[in-house]
Amino acid sequence: MDKKDEIIVRQLDVIRSMMQNNLSRMEGDFWAPPRAAEKTTASKIEEKAEEKTAPAQDIPPASEPIEALRAELETYIGLDAVKREVNNLINMAAVYKMRRAHDLPTTELSLHLVFTGNPGTGKTMIARLMARIYHSLGILSRGTLVEVDRSGLVAGYVGQTALKTQKVIDSAAGGVLFIDEAYALAGRSENDFGQEAIDTLLKAMEDRRDDLVVIVAGYDAPMERFIHSNPGLESRFNRYLHFDDYTTEEMVEIFRMQCKKGCYELADDAVDAVRACIEAANVDSETFGNARGVRNVFEKVLTAQANRLAAMTSVTREDLTAILREDIEKVSCQDY
């Protein structure tokens, strides 16, 4: 290996490391903007070091001002119908709590939710926000979110599913239990243990109704059939939020937002190329995955940028942050 090859190899190592660092810094939901109170990587490392030496304590996280959470909701790209419903729910819950504080009669308020829509439309992101909102309103003691699917609740032998489901419920107490593709719990076969998980869940929703919220999510039609297949589910889940697919322009904005979060500069003449790539890839929104598809495009673009930089004899900081039109055009946008 000659000197030039050694330089290229070193540059590739540096570029690969920077890509991984940038992607790892984009924590949380890919299509959510960075929160104003987000901590730096250094401060998180310091906190983790302190946690190892500090005695274990179960301290609930501090609640956030409800207006700050409303403001954060408005920064999310798209989701107009969902934003309206979330604000309606905030208002209802706030008034319900005030009436109880004044010893006024209240009707039973169901806080459990059904989220419907295709993958990558922000369902988990909004579930996480709802946990924080309920905590801010004093409805939930912790405001955390536990996310599971069928495999996290159902076991393979008689009696084990109830124990497994109960363990998940215990971990979610004080917050939101988010069950993705919840309809997978029902209707597989006579010997299936999914019903045992549903029965355990329904009992917990009654016994812990003051400090546990359950959100079930999945595709529209299967979720509708799932909820209406069981009177217990139907009585507890009476509020639906539908998540529309993102438009092309909204997905372009998601791409640009991720460039900003990762300290990348998208060239002005590259925006049209991003739009064309997303349109070519998004033949089927279900398989493309909305914002998840945008993430796939984004990561492929970073690979194309790394390949371009690796061929250069010297790389500046500006080079490392620049995403050019040619990087977008190197991506095979139809491969989805």
Secondary structure, 3 states (H helix, E strand, C coil): CCHHHHHHHHHHHHHHHHHHHHHHHCCCCCCCCCCCCCCCHHHHHHHHHHHHHCCCCCCCCCCCCHHHHHHHHHHCCCCHHHHHHHHHHHHHHHHHHHHHHCCCCCCCCCCCEEEEECCCCCHHHHHHHHHHHHHHCCCCCCCCEEEECHHHCCCCCCCHHHHHHHHHHHHHCCCEEEEECHHHHCCCCCCCCHHHHHHHHHHHHHHCCCCCEEEEEECHHHHHHHHHCCHHHHHHCCCEEEECCCCHHHHHHHHHHHHHHCCCEECHHHHHHHHHHHHHHCCCHHHHCCHHHHHHHHHHHHHHHHHHHHCCCCCCHHHHHEECHHHHHCCCCCCC
